[in-house]
Amino acid sequence: MALLADAVQAVRGKLFILGGGWDTLWVRAFPARHPSLAIGLRLRVPSSWGEESLNLSVELQDADGAPILPHPLAHTIKLPANPQPPSATDFGLIRSFTFNNLLFEREGSYSFVISVDDDTVSRLRFSVRQRPGGPDPGT
């Protein structure tokens, strides 16, 4: 599970979400700098994974699939040796990511592509749109 929010914290296996579940950013004019947005992520890992770690990455792309950030956000997660009882089929990993001062040059569709070991596991699609009525006078 992955969702977009105004703010997310991952604490002790829980996601604390403020302003979550949106799919459109409304801005006054372009280019637009958005002060802060976050991703809340709950990743289910099969207990049969067999690896000691996994590589999690998040990349912001425009509608054509071109990257917006210079580099994907990448993180290697060391997995617990015995996360669950032997009868368990999988276990959950909770993560949050915060992005500050993202610059959107133009109106359109964007997506955060979330990958594990270079395989896409989720794509959070959203739009950045200009507020009806256009920019405020004098700005």
N, C-alpha and C positions, 0 to 999 in steps of 0.2 A: 504494500500500500504506500502511496506517495501522494502528498497534497501540497498546494501552495498556500501560504499564509502571510500575514503581516509579521508575525514573530512565532518562533517555535523553540522550545527547549526540550532536550532529551535528558531525563533524569530518572535513574533507577528503573529502567525498563518501561517508562511511560513518556508519552509526548504531551507536553503542555503547549496548547495552541491558542494563539490570539488572532482573530480575524482570518480564519482558515476556510479553504474551499472555494476561493474566488477563481475566475478565469479571464477577467478583463481588468487592465490598468487604465484608468482614465487620466489623461494629462491635459495641461493647458495648451501646450504648443510643442513643436519638435524643432531641434532635438530636445529630448526630455531626460532629466536625470531623476531616477527614482531613489529615494533615500534608503529604503530597506525592504527586502522581502526575504522570505524563508521557505525552506522545504522541510517537511516532516516526512520521515521515511521509516517504515517497518518492513524489514526484509526477512523472509522466511528462508532458512538455510536447512536443507535436508540433513538429518543426522548421519546419513551415509556420504556426506560431502567428501571425506577422505583427505582433505588438505588441511594444513595447519593455519592457513590464512586465505583471505580473498582480497582482491583489489577492487575497490569501489570508486567509480568516477562519475562526475556530474559535469555536463557540458551544456552551455547555453547556445542555441542555434536560431537562426532566422528561418523564414518560411522556405528558403531554398536549401537549407541544411548547412549554411555557412556558419562557422563559429563566430560568436560575438566577443567572447573573452579570449585573451591571448593564449591561455592554456586551460585545459579542463582541470577542475578541482579533483585531485586524485588522493586516495587514502588507502593504505594497506591495513586491513583489520586482522589481528591475530585472533584466531578462534579458540574458545575454551577446549581443553582436552576431553572432558566429559561433561558436556553442557546439560544433558538430560538423562533420565533413566534409560536403560536399554530398550524399553518398549516405546519410547518416543519416536515419532517419525521425522520431526524437525524442531528447530528452535528459532526464536525471533531475535533479530538485532534491531535496535532502535538507534536512529541517527537524526541529527538536525543540521541544516546548513543555512547560514545567513549570508546574504549578498548585499553589500552596501554600495550606494551611489552608482548603480548600473545606468549606463547611458544608452538610450534608445534613439537612434538617428531618425527613424521614420515610423509611421503608423504601419501596423501589420501583425502577422502571426509569428509567434516565437514558441520555442519549446526547450525545456530542460530535459536532456537525455541522460538517463541514469543507467550505468552499465556495471556489471560484475564480471571481472576477468574478461573484459572486452566484448561481452555479450549484452545487448540492450535488454534491460528488465522492465523499464518503465519510461514513458515519455509524457511529461507534464506540458500540455499545450495551453497557451494563453494568448490573448491579444492585447496590444497596446493601441489605444484609440484616443483621438482628440475629443475633448468634451464638446457637446453641442454648443454652438454659439461662437466657437473659435477662441482665440487667445483673448485675455483680458486687455482692455485698452491701456496703453501706456507701458506694456511689457514687451 
